[in-house]
Amino acid sequence: MQKGNISVQTENIFPVIKKFLYSDHEIFLRELVSNAVDATTKIRSLASRGDYKAELGDLTIEIILDAKNKTLTIKDKGIGMTEAEVNKYLNQIAISSAQEFVEKYQGEANIIGKFGLGFYSAFMVADKVQVLTKSWQDEPAVKWSCEGNPSYDLENCDKTDRGTEIILHISSDSEEFLSDDRIESLLKKYCKFLPVPIKFGTRQESVEEGDGDDKKTKEVEVDNIINNVAPAWKKQPAELSDEDYANFYEELYPYSFQKPLFWIHLNIDYPFNLTGILYFPKLSNSLEVQKNKIQLYCNQVYVTDEVKEIVPEFLTLLQGVIDSPDIPLNVSRSYLQSDSNVRKITGYITKKVADKLQELFRNNREEYQAKWKDLGVFVKYGMLSDEKFHERAMDFALLKNVDDAYFTLEDYKNKVKELQTDKHQRIILLYTHNPEEHHSQIEGAKARGYDVLEMDTMIDAHFMQHLEYKAGDITFVRVDSETLDNLVQKDEKKESILSDKQQEQVKTVFESLVKGKTGQTVMLTPLSPDDQPVLITRPEFLRRMKEMQAMNGGGFGDMGDMYNIVVNSNHPLIVEKLVKLEDEEQKTALGRHLLNLALLSQGMLKGAELTAFLKKSLEFLK
């Protein structure tokens, strides 16, 4: 038996590996199974080149849990190791000190495996590790043992079959890894799509026997194979049907109740290697529930679902898989590191997504429009987040009006500019966030020949501001932000029938009704006698700022519910009745009733004030 010390120049490499190198101890299983896959891939390669002439046999990797003896075994039938290779790969970690290693290599890409660190992750959960291995070459099998310190034992053993067994003696502080459910969940998380079959125990499966009336179903025991060795993203798009893509989506998200709208198959080998499938989910009006749904793989090994370094923020709303061996990972393969390749990959994915949307828009605009409710939030978010995506999306971003017609921004500007250009030569785009709530204003706007957009998603306040800045010649105005005559401001101006003194008296009446309330402003405006006597308008700028702040999770000072009370100084109820009343209480009562009618039409009369108004109205009818 050979005894020796692992070639490190410090006594504390094992504590560093256990406490620092891997942020999550469960990753040990990913590393050890990945090494087994690498060994299996190598023997396949040798056989394909004719260097290995014996039968390969069944190459399934087996995970064996023995809770009674507190061991977990990873067994492969791969290339194996000679004694010399064990000394080279397991007994040498070429670093001068643990601290220097951390400082020098934690920031480097793709060094896992170069120093045997993937294997040494075993010591995060085991207080003893044994390796039994027999090389594909005609050399004796060897057994290596180590108890989590630089000392090891190396001796010949009687293993006869090609490959490597790694036996972990699980430590007392890691006994969670002696549970069947825990190990199976980790295998499904990290190893679900590895290219070599991985067996973990057995399971019962129903099979049919016999024909016709004699057909019977019985339960048989079969190998419990954890993984799909040929996932859809590793195939060529021409090999896959729509059903294949749909089935793979269900495989990725088995508990999803909604089907994706469509998908993009990524497949590029220059200037970097990248494959994957991205699915467009039904977002509707939500930005949050879909985050962390893209899974990142490196050569079919699961890395993370935190992909913001490689996928622009707005694309994290998508679902699916990205796989690339060229993505730079930190030493533990736990997270991404920034470099030029990441920026190139980010740009490529963004372009592919934009190209797909453009293709759908051009090839079947009707179908694209039908999906806009679910696509709209994604496209708008992308335009806000990414300049290049904004430029491309101007060709397929849509505006929808209250009559369910869809337009690109340029098409819409051409449609409305004749009637909706104001005195400052800006095109006014009228909109509502709630067609039912603004029904009277919408009908009034239509009567003047105006068109009204429906902007009802949580992101629209930001999106409108963004388009105003980018286009330069448009302004969005909500239909309740001004009186109908002033929604599109022209040079024409109506004159008030009332004298200045009468106007002041009317204003005093209404100001007394809102005295002490924050955010309510009384304005007298000469409108058409056919317009309402009192209207409620909400200042566009302040209201929009409040909505944007609310979406970002903040407040906007002490704005309260800000609105204007617009009194129509040409309405008969103001000119012929209110002004001529001599009793101040009667004036106030009429003013309150007119104001309550305006508030009621906006759904703003609530609580005790609504109760009192209804009671008073019933009294009028008696």
N, C-alpha and C positions, 0 to 999 in steps of 0.2 A: 504493500500500500504506500502510495506517495502522499506525504504531508507537505504543506507549503502555506505561504501567505499570498493572498491576492495582491497584485502589484499596484498598490496605491501608497502614496507617501503621507498618509494621514490615517489616524485611527477612527476618525468620525465621519467617514463617507456614508455609512449606513444610517445614522441618525439624520443626516442631511437628506438622503433619498426618502426616508420615511416621513419627514416632517415638512420638507420644503419643495422637493422636485415636483411632486404631484399634489395638486390642490385637493384632489378627491381620490381616496384610496381605492375606490371601486375600479379605477382605470387599470389596475394590475391585470384583470382578466382580459381586457382588450389587448394589452401589450403581449401577453403570453400566447393568446390565441392567434394574434397577428404574426408572431414569430413562427408558430406552427404552420400557418398558411404560407409564409415565405419559404419555409423548408420544403413544403409539399410542392409549391410552384417550381422550385429548383429541380426537384427530381423529375417532374414532368418535362422540364426544359432539357435536362440531360438525356431523357429517353427520346425526346423528339429529334435530338441531334444525333442519336445513335450511340452516345457515350455510355448509356446505361442500357444493357441488352436484356436484363431479366424482366420478368413480368412485374408491372407496377402494382397489380392487385387493387384492392379497395383502399382508396386514399382518404376515407372519412376520418376526420379528427374527432376524438372522443374526449368528452369531459366527464370525469368520474368523481362523484362526491361520496365520501365515506364519513358520515357524521359521527358514527360511533368511535372511529379512530381519529377523528378530527383532521382528515386529509382531503385535499382537492387535487386531482390529477388531470393534467392536460397531456394527452397522448396523440402523437402524430406518426405517420408512416412516410415521412419525408426523407430528406437527404442525410440526416443524422450527422454525427461528428466523430472524428477520430480523437485519440488522446491528445495529439498535438493541437487539434482544433479547439478542444476544450480548454487547453492551456492558453490558447491565443484569444478565444472569444469570451471565456468566463473568468479567467484569472488575471486579466490585464485591463485596468481602467486607467488610461494614460492621462492622468492629471496630477498636478503637483500638490494641490491642497483642495479641500472641499470648498473653502471660501473662494479661492481663485477660480475653481471650476464654475461656481455659480455666477461669478462676475463675468467670466470670459465667454461662457457658452449659453447662458440663459437667453441672450439676445440674438443668437444665431439661428438660422433656418436649417431644418432638415438634418440635425445631427443625431436624432434618435437612431439607435442601432449601431452607430459608429463606435460607441464605447460600452456596448452591452447594457445600456441603462434600461432598455425595455425589459430585459430579463430581470434586472435587479429590482424592478418594481415589486417583484414577488415578496421582498422582505418588508414591504409595508404591512402585509397581513399575515406573514408566516414567521415563526421564530426558528424554523429549520426548513431548508430546501434541498431536495435530492433530485439529481438529474441522471437518468439512465439512458444511454444513447449508443446506437450502433450505426456506423457510417455505411453508406452505399458501397464504399470501397471494402476490399477484403482485409479488414483489420478488426482486432478484438473490440468487443463492447466494453464501455467503461461506465463507472458510477462516480458521480461527483456529489459531495455533501458539504453544506456550509450552514452555520447556525447564526447568521447575521453579524458576523465579525470578519476581519480579514483572514482568519484561519479556514482552511478547507481540507478535505480528504479526497483523494482520487485513487481509484483502484479498478481492476478489471471486474467484470460481472458476467453473468450467464445469459444476458439478453440475447435472443437469437434473431428477432425480427428487426428489419430496418426501421430507423426512425428514433424519436426521442420521447421520453416520458418525463415530465416535470411534476414532482410530488411536493405539494405544499403542506407543511404541518402547521395548521392555522393556529395563530397565537390567541391567547385568552381574551385579548381586547378586540379581536376581529371575528368573534364567533358568529356574527350575523351572516358570514359567508359560508356557514355550514347548513344553510337553509336551502332546500330545493327551489323554492319560489324565488328567493333572492338571486340565486345563480342563474336560473332560467330568465328572469327579468333582465339581468345584465347582459346575457348572451343575446337576447332579442334587441336590446338597446344598441349594443356596440358591434355585434357580429351578424346582424340580420341579413346582410347582403354580401358577406364574404364569399370568394369564388371557390371555396372547397367545402364540401358538406361537413357540418358540425353536428355531432350526435350528443345528446344529453339524456341518457336513460331511454326508456321506452314509453309508449302510450297505446291506448286501446283505439282501434279503428274498425268501423263497421264495413263489412264486405258482403257481397251477395253471392250466393252459390246456387247452382241448379238452373233449370229453365222452366218457363211457363208457371203452371200451378205449383211446381215443386221448388220454386225459387224461395230461398230463405236468406235471412240476414243474420250474420253472427259477428261477434266481436273477436278480433285477433290482435295480438300484440305485435307492434311494429317499432322500428327505431324512431325515436323522437328527434327528427332532423329540424334544427332550429332555423336554418337560413335558406334563402332563395339565392342559389349560386349564379343565376343569370338574370339579374333585375332588368327591367325595361330600359333604363337609361344607358345600359352597356350595349344595347342593340342598335342597329341602324333604323332610322325612322321608317324606311321602306318595309322593314320586317314587321311593323306593328300596325294593328288596326285600331280604330277608335275604341273598340271593346277592350283591347289590351291596355290602352292608356287608362281607361275607366277602372279596370280591374287593379292596375298598379296603384291608382289613387286610393282605392279601398284598402289595399295592402299597407300603404303608408299611414292612412287615417281610418282605421277600422271602425271607429266610433263616430265618424262624421255622418250627419243625416242629410247633408246637401251634396249634390254633384257639382263639380267645377264647371265653369262656363266654357272654358277651352284651355289649351295648354301650348307650351313651346318646348320643343326638343332641342337642347343645346348639344352641339357636336363640333368641336374644333380641335385641330392638332397643330396649328401654327398661328401666332408665334408662341403659343403655350398650349398645353393639353387641358381640355375641359369638356366634360360631358354632363348631362343632367336633363331633368324635365321640370319645368315650372308650370304650376297650375294656377289659373285665375279663379279664386273663390267668389261666391256671392257676398259682396261686402255690404250692399245696401247703404245704410247711413252710419256705418261703424268703422272706426279706425283702429280700435284697440284689440278686439277679441282675436284677431288673426296673427298677432305678432309671434315670432319664434316658431314658425311652421316650416321654414326651409331648413333641411338637414344638410350639413356639410360632411362630405366624405373625402378621404384621401386613399385612392386605390381600393375603394369599396369598404374601407375601415371608417366607421362613424367617428367624427371628431367633435362636433358641437351643433347646436341649433341657434347659437348666437353668431349671426353672420353679418353683422352691421359693418365690419371692416371690409368685406368683399362685395356686399350687396348694398346699393344705395338705400337710404332710409325708406323711401317710398316703396321699394321693391320688397321690403320685409313684409308687406301685406300679402304677398303671394305665398304659395305653398309648393312643396316639392323637394327636389334633391339637386345638389351641385357636387360634382366629384372632380377633383384635379390633383395630380401629383405635384403640380408646380406651385401650389399654395404654400407660402412659407409659414411653418408652425414653430412654436417655441419648443424647447427641449422635451417637454412632456406631451407634445401633440395635443395640448388642451385648448390652445387659443391661437388666433392668427397674429402675424406680425406684418407690419406695413412695409411694402417695398414696391418697386415699379411694376412688378407682375400683378400685384393686387389692383393697382390703378388701371392697368390694361384690361384685366378681367372685368372690373366694374364697368368700364366703358363698353365692353363687348356685350355684356348682359343687358345693359340699358338700351343699346342699339337694337338688339334682337327683340326685346319687348316692344319697342316703338315700331319696328318693322312689322311685327305680327299684328298689332292693332291697326296699322295703316292698311295692311293687306285685307283684314276683315272688313274695314270700312269701305274700301274700294270695291271688293268683290261682292259683298252683300250688305249694302247700307241698311236695308230694312231690318235684317236680323241684328245688325250692330246696334241700331237704334232701340230695338226691343230689349237689348241687354244693357242699355245705358244706365238704367237705375242702379245696377250693380257695378258697372264699370266706372261710372262718373266720379265717385269719390277717389278711386285709385288714380285716374288720369289727372284730376285736379291736384291731388296731393303730389303727384310726380312733377307737374308743371311748376308748383310752388317750390319744390325741393331741388330740382335739377335743371340747370339752364339748357343743356343739350336736349333733354327730354322735352322741355317747353317748346323749343324750336320745332322739333318733329311733331309734337302733339297739336300744334296749331292747325294741322291738316285734318285731324280727326276728333278734336275736342268739340263737344256739342253744347248748344244752348237749347233749352226746351221751353216753349211758351205754354200758356194756360190752355191752349187748344190742342195740345199734344203734337205740335209740329216741331221739327228739329232743324237746327241750323248750325253751320260753322260761324265763327265770329264775323268773318268777312261777309258771308252771305247775309247775316242778320243786319249788319250795319247798312248794307245796301237796301235791305227791305224797309228799314224804318227812318233812314236819314232825312227823307223829304219832309215828313211831318214832325219828326222828333229831334231836329237840330235847334239848339237854343240860340239866344242872341249872342253868345260867346263862340258860336260855331262848334260847339261840342255836341256829339250825338248822345241823347239821353236814352239810356236803356232802362225802361220801367220794369219793375219786378215785384213779385210777392213771395213771401215764404209760406203763405197759407191762403190758397185761393178761396176757401170757404169763409175764412175770417174777413177777407178783404173783398168780398163779393160786390158790395156796392161801389167801392172805388174802382174795381176792375171794370165793371159795367160802365161807369162814368167815363173811364179812360177810353174804352172801346167806342163809346158814343162820339168821342172827339177824333176817332180814326187812329188812336194809338194802339200799339201792341204791348202785351205784358208777358214777361218771362216768369217762369217758376224756378226760384232758387231756394230750395228747401233742405239742403244738406248742412250738416254741422260745419263743414269747411267753407261754405260759400262766402261768408263775410271776408275771409282771407283771400279767397279766389277772385272775388270782384275787385278788391283793392289791387291785387296782382295784375289783373287784366287792364285796369285803368292806368297803371304805371307803364305797362308794356306797350299798350296801344297808343296812349297819349291823346286820343281825340274822343274818348268815350267817358261817360259818367253814369254809374248805376244809381237809380233813384227808386226807393220803395214807394209803392202807390199810396201809402198812408203817411208819407213824410211831408207832404205839402197838400194844399188845396188843388183840386183838379186843374184850375186855371194856371197854377204856378208849378206844376210838375215839370213842364217844359217851359222855361221862362222865355217869354218873347218881349218885344218892346211895347206891345199893347198894354194899356193900363186902364182899368175901370175906375170910374169916379163914384164916391159914396154919396148917397142921397142925403145922409145926415150932415148937419153942421158940425163944426169942430167941437162945440159945446155939448151937443147931443152925443157925439161919439165918446167924449170924456165921461159923460154920465153912464153910458152903457158899459164902458170899460170898468168903471168903479163898481157897478153891480156884480160883475163876474169876478173881479179881483177879490171882492169880499167873500165870495164862495170858496176860494182856494187859499185864503189867508192862513199862513202858518204851515202850509204844505210845501214840501221840497220838490223842486223840479217841474212845477206847473207854471206856464207862462200864458198870460191872456193877450191875444192879438186881435185887433179889429181890421178886417180886410173886406174891401168892396168886391163882392162876388155877384154872380147872376142871381136874380130873385128866385130862380128855380132850384138853386143849390140849397143844401141844408142850412138851417139857421145857425147851428153851432156844429163845428167839426173838430175832431181830434187829429192832430198830426204829430209825428215823432221826428225830430231832427235827424236827418240821415247820418251825418258824420258822427255825432255823439252816440247815437244808438248802435251804429256799426262798430264803433270802438269798444263799446260795452260788450257786445256779443263776442268780439275777437278776444277781449281780455278774459271773458268767462270761459271760452274754449281752451285758453292757455292756462286755466286754473287760477287766475288772479282776479282781483276786483278792479274797478275803475273809479277810485276815489269814492266819494259819497254821492254818486249820481242819482241813486234812487230810480224811480220810474219816471224818466223825463219825457214830457210831451207838451205840445202847444194846444191851447184852447183857442180856436179860431172862430170869432164871432162874425157872421156875415152881415155887414152893416147895410146891405140892400135887401134883406129878407123882410117880407111883410110882417112877420111876428115881432121883429125887432123894430121896424120903422113905424108900423101902424099900431102896435099894441104896447110893447115894453116901454118905449119912449114916452108914450102918452099916459101911462099909469101914474097917478099922483101919489098913491099910497106906497111907501117904501117897502113895506112888508110884502105887498102884492108883487112889486117889481122883483124883489128877491126870490119870491116863490116861483114866479114864471122863469126867471133866470136859472134857478136850480133845476126846474123841470126840463128845460131845454138842454142844460148841461148833462143831466142824467140820461136823457135820450141819446146824446152823442156818445157818452161813455158806454151805454148799453149796446149801441151798435158796434162797438169795438170789443165787446166782451170784457170791459173793464169795470163794470158796476157790480160790486160783490158785497157779500156780508150784510152788515146792518143797513148800509146805504141802499142795497138792492131791495131788502125787505121793506124799508120805509117807502121806497119809490113804488113798489107794487101795491102797497097798502093805500098810498095816496091816489094811484091810478084807479083802483077799485072804487074809491070814494067819489071820483069824478063821474063814474058810471051810474051811481045810485040816483 
